[in-house]
Amino acid sequence: MNDHPSSRVLRIAGPRPFVAMALAVSVAVSVALLGGCRESADQALGTLEYDRITLPAPAAERIVAIAVREGDRVKAGAEVMTLEATRTAAQTDAARAQAEQQRDALAELEAGTRSEQLVQARAQLAGAQAQARDAQAYLARVTPLGSRQLVAKADIDRARATAQSADAQVRAAQAALSELEHGARRERIAQAQAAARAAEAQVAAQAVALDKLRIVAPRDARIDSLPYKLGDQAPVGSALAILLVGDAPYARVYVPEPMRASVKVGDAATVHVDGVATALRGRVRAIRSDPAFTPYYALSGKDAARLSYLAEIALDGAADLPAGLPVQVEFAAGAK
């Protein structure tokens, strides 16, 4: 019962050599796998990544030109694609016309009343005064006749009302002339100035909207993905292009919970990239404090060891490596 496994293999090796050989190979493989598991327990696994920039659709317009292909490198300000500008250009023209109208209205108020308007207002006042004098004269003639009962009382009342109406028209004409002579009030001019500024701001906003229909790269980058094709009409806010930025990729790995306490920002790390013979050196530039996945089990005992924490490792000498390659990271701090 207490014999060593190797002694049991030797006892059965005599009568059945092939069985002994199979058992020996199985034991060797098991030992290798166990050793590999122990070794991987000190590693964090992940992939090479670049920082990504998404260029959203500023308007629901049709794509009329695409200037790049996936994988191309572009400089900051380089055109990526162009959206149809017919509708936005028309809206911009309408905004410019509205702004011009508001500017002209302000200029008219600031210039004051034209001389022709003053002449017209004075003439209207003179006409009203003449009608008032005639109405007063007629009232003066019929009033004595009414006292002698030679004219009906209704005629006298009608003459008095006509005279009063004529006097009111004179006062209205005098007020209109005075308003024209004094010009527009300060408050009206201020309102017109505000309206003109609002119209100018609308023009500026429309110009920006029109300019955004030419999609450009905000930074030096590589085109990673173009989800839409020529002629497509993407919804507002959807990704028209995804760019990879940065001079070199970084390793994005998931640190197992048993290692988390020993891994800190600034720790040195050795990064093994699949397909690259030489290990790369790097340093931890960021590590999340929250677990990468939210479990449905209690965070205690063995369950806690299932948690992982997202970390980023800045690399040296990885400028030409593509994104997506699997990596294994070993931390120099000796995290367990």
C-alpha positions in Angstrom: 0.0 0.0 0.0 2.9 2.3 0.7 5.0 1.4 -2.3 6.3 4.2 -4.5 4.5 4.5 -7.9 7.8 3.8 -9.7 8.2 0.4 -7.8 4.7 -0.6 -9.0 5.7 0.3 -12.6 8.8 -1.9 -12.2 6.8 -4.9 -11.0 4.5 -4.9 -14.0 7.2 -4.1 -16.5 8.4 -7.7 -16.6 5.3 -9.4 -18.0 3.9 -6.4 -20.0 6.6 -3.9 -21.2 4.2 -1.8 -23.3 2.0 -1.1 -20.3 4.9 0.1 -18.3 6.0 2.4 -21.0 2.5 3.9 -21.4 2.3 4.5 -17.6 5.7 6.2 -17.6 4.7 8.5 -20.5 1.4 9.4 -18.7 3.2 10.2 -15.5 5.7 12.4 -17.4 2.9 14.3 -19.1 1.0 14.8 -15.9 4.1 16.2 -14.2 4.6 18.6 -17.1 1.0 19.8 -17.0 1.2 20.3 -13.3 4.4 22.3 -13.7 2.8 24.3 -16.4 -0.2 25.1 -14.2 2.0 26.2 -11.4 3.9 28.4 -13.8 0.8 30.0 -15.3 -0.5 30.8 -11.9 2.2 33.5 -11.7 1.2 35.0 -15.1 -1.4 37.4 -16.3 -2.9 36.7 -19.7 -4.2 39.2 -22.3 -3.6 40.8 -25.7 -1.7 43.6 -27.3 -3.9 46.7 -27.8 -3.7 50.3 -29.0 -5.8 53.2 -27.8 -8.8 53.5 -30.0 -10.6 56.6 -31.3 -14.1 56.5 -32.7 -15.2 59.0 -35.3 -19.0 59.3 -34.9 -21.5 60.3 -37.6 -22.4 64.0 -37.0 -25.5 63.8 -39.1 -27.6 61.1 -40.8 -26.2 61.8 -44.3 -25.1 59.5 -47.1 -21.4 58.7 -47.4 -20.2 60.1 -50.8 -16.5 59.6 -50.5 -14.0 57.4 -48.6 -10.4 58.5 -48.8 -8.7 55.6 -46.8 -8.7 51.9 -46.5 -8.5 49.7 -43.4 -4.8 49.5 -42.3 -3.8 52.8 -43.8 -1.7 55.3 -41.7 -3.1 58.8 -41.6 -1.8 62.1 -40.3 -3.8 64.5 -38.1 -6.2 66.4 -40.2 -6.2 64.0 -43.1 -9.6 63.3 -44.7 -11.1 60.0 -43.9 -14.5 60.3 -45.6 -17.0 62.8 -46.7 -20.8 62.9 -46.1 -23.4 64.5 -48.4 -23.6 68.2 -47.6 -26.6 69.3 -49.7 -29.1 69.7 -46.8 -26.7 71.2 -44.3 -25.4 73.6 -46.9 -28.9 74.8 -47.6 -29.5 75.3 -43.9 -26.3 77.3 -43.6 -27.4 79.5 -46.5 -30.7 80.1 -44.8 -29.0 81.0 -41.6 -26.8 83.5 -43.4 -29.8 85.1 -45.0 -31.5 85.4 -41.6 -28.4 87.0 -40.1 -28.3 89.5 -43.0 -31.9 90.4 -42.4 -31.3 91.0 -38.7 -28.2 93.2 -39.5 -30.3 95.3 -41.9 -33.1 95.7 -39.4 -30.5 96.9 -36.8 -29.0 99.3 -39.3 -32.4 100.8 -40.0 -33.1 101.4 -36.4 -29.7 102.9 -35.8 -30.0 105.2 -38.8 -33.2 106.8 -37.5 -36.2 108.2 -39.4 -35.9 109.2 -43.1 -36.7 112.8 -44.0 -39.5 111.6 -46.3 -41.3 110.0 -43.3 -41.0 113.2 -41.4 -42.5 115.2 -44.2 -45.4 112.7 -44.5 -46.0 112.8 -40.8 -46.1 116.6 -40.7 -48.5 116.6 -43.7 -50.8 114.2 -41.9 -50.7 116.4 -38.8 -51.6 119.4 -40.9 -54.6 117.6 -42.4 -55.8 116.5 -39.0 -55.6 120.1 -37.7 -57.5 121.4 -40.7 -60.3 118.9 -40.1 -60.4 119.7 -36.5 -60.7 123.5 -37.2 -63.6 122.8 -39.6 -65.4 120.6 -37.1 -65.0 123.2 -34.4 -66.4 125.9 -36.7 -69.4 123.9 -37.6 -70.1 123.1 -34.0 -69.8 126.8 -33.2 -72.4 127.7 -35.9 -75.0 125.1 -34.9 -74.9 125.5 -31.2 -76.8 128.9 -31.1 -79.3 127.5 -33.5 -80.0 124.6 -31.1 -80.6 126.9 -28.2 -83.3 128.6 -30.3 -84.7 125.2 -31.3 -84.0 125.8 -35.0 -81.8 122.7 -35.2 -82.5 119.3 -33.8 -80.5 118.4 -30.6 -79.2 115.2 -32.4 -77.5 117.3 -35.0 -75.8 119.3 -32.3 -74.6 116.2 -30.6 -73.3 114.8 -33.9 -71.4 118.0 -34.6 -69.8 117.9 -31.1 -68.7 114.3 -31.5 -67.2 115.1 -34.9 -65.2 117.9 -33.4 -63.9 115.8 -30.5 -62.9 113.0 -33.0 -61.0 115.5 -35.1 -59.2 116.8 -32.0 -58.2 113.2 -31.2 -56.8 112.7 -34.6 -54.7 115.8 -34.2 -53.2 114.4 -31.0 -52.5 111.1 -32.7 -50.7 112.7 -35.6 -48.7 114.9 -33.2 -47.6 111.8 -31.3 -46.6 109.9 -34.5 -44.5 112.9 -35.6 -42.8 113.2 -32.2 -42.0 109.5 -32.3 -40.4 109.8 -35.7 -38.4 112.9 -34.7 -37.0 111.2 -31.6 -36.1 107.9 -33.4 -36.1 104.4 -32.0 -35.8 103.7 -28.3 -32.6 102.3 -26.8 -34.5 99.1 -25.8 -35.6 98.4 -29.4 -32.0 98.9 -30.6 -30.7 96.6 -27.9 -33.3 93.9 -28.9 -32.2 94.2 -32.6 -28.6 93.9 -31.6 -29.3 90.7 -29.6 -31.3 89.3 -32.5 -28.4 90.0 -34.9 -25.9 88.3 -32.6 -28.2 85.3 -32.3 -28.4 85.0 -36.0 -24.6 85.3 -36.4 -24.2 82.5 -33.8 -26.6 80.3 -35.7 -24.5 80.9 -38.9 -21.4 79.9 -37.0 -23.1 76.7 -35.7 -24.3 75.8 -39.2 -20.8 76.4 -40.5 -19.3 74.0 -38.0 -22.0 71.4 -38.8 -21.2 71.7 -42.5 -17.4 71.4 -41.8 -18.0 68.3 -39.7 -19.4 66.5 -42.8 -15.8 66.2 -43.9 -14.6 63.5 -41.4 -10.9 64.0 -40.6 -8.4 62.2 -38.3 -7.9 64.1 -35.1 -4.5 62.5 -34.5 -1.8 60.5 -36.3 -3.3 57.1 -36.4 -3.9 53.8 -38.3 -7.4 53.0 -39.7 -8.5 49.9 -37.8 -12.1 49.6 -39.1 -14.6 51.2 -41.5 -17.9 49.8 -40.5 -19.9 51.6 -43.3 -19.3 51.5 -47.1 -19.7 54.1 -49.8 -23.3 55.1 -50.2 -24.4 54.0 -46.7 -26.4 56.4 -44.5 -25.3 55.8 -40.9 -27.4 56.9 -38.0 -26.3 60.0 -36.0 -23.6 59.0 -33.5 -22.7 55.6 -35.0 -19.0 54.9 -35.6 -18.0 55.8 -39.1 -14.3 54.9 -38.5 -12.3 53.4 -35.7 -8.6 54.5 -35.4 -5.7 53.1 -33.5 -3.4 55.8 -32.0 -0.1 55.7 -30.2 3.5 54.9 -31.3 3.4 51.4 -29.8 0.9 48.9 -28.5 0.5 48.1 -24.8 -0.4 44.8 -23.1 -3.9 44.7 -21.6 -4.0 41.8 -19.3 -6.2 40.3 -16.5 -4.5 40.0 -13.2 -5.8 37.1 -11.1 -7.0 38.0 -7.6 -4.2 36.1 -5.8 -1.7 38.4 -7.6 -3.5 41.7 -7.3 -2.1 42.7 -3.9 1.4 42.5 -5.2 1.0 44.3 -8.5 1.3 48.1 -8.4 1.5 50.9 -10.9 5.2 51.3 -11.9 6.2 47.6 -11.4 8.4 46.1 -14.0 7.1 43.3 -16.1 8.3 40.8 -18.6 5.9 40.3 -21.5 5.9 37.2 -23.8 4.2 37.8 -27.1 3.0 34.9 -29.2 5.1 34.7 -32.3 7.9 36.9 -30.9 11.0 35.0 -29.8 12.4 37.7 -27.5 10.5 38.7 -24.3 9.7 42.4 -24.0 10.2 44.7 -21.1 7.5 46.9 -19.7 6.0 48.6 -16.7 2.5 48.7 -15.2 0.9 52.0 -16.2 -2.6 51.3 -14.9 -4.6 48.7 -13.0 -8.2 48.8 -12.1 -9.5 48.6 -8.6 -12.8 47.0 -9.6 -12.9 43.4 -10.8 -13.2 42.9 -14.5 -16.3 40.7 -14.1 -19.1 40.9 -11.6 -19.7 37.4 -10.2 -22.9 35.9 -8.9 -21.3 34.0 -6.1 -20.0 35.2 -2.7 -16.6 36.9 -2.7 -15.0 34.7 0.0 -12.9 31.7 0.2 -12.0 30.0 -3.1 -14.6 32.1 -5.0 -12.5 35.2 -4.5 -9.6 33.6 -6.4 -11.8 33.7 -9.6 -11.8 37.5 -9.8 -9.5 39.3 -12.2 -8.4 42.9 -12.5 -7.7 44.7 -15.8 -4.2 46.1 -16.1 -2.2 47.9 -18.8 1.5 47.4 -19.4 3.5 49.9 -21.3 6.0 48.2 -23.6 9.5 48.9 -24.9 10.4 47.9 -28.4 6.9 46.9 -29.6 6.3 49.6 -32.2 5.7 47.3 -35.2 3.6 44.6 -33.5 -0.1 44.4 -34.5 -2.9 44.6 -32.1 -4.7 41.4 -30.9 -1.7 39.2 -30.3 -2.0 37.0 -27.1 0.5 37.9 -24.4 1.6 36.4 -21.1 3.0 38.8 -18.5 5.2 38.0 -15.5 5.6 40.7 -12.9 9.1 41.4 -11.5 7.5 42.2 -8.1 6.9 38.5 -7.6 3.2 38.7 -7.3 1.6 35.4 -6.3 
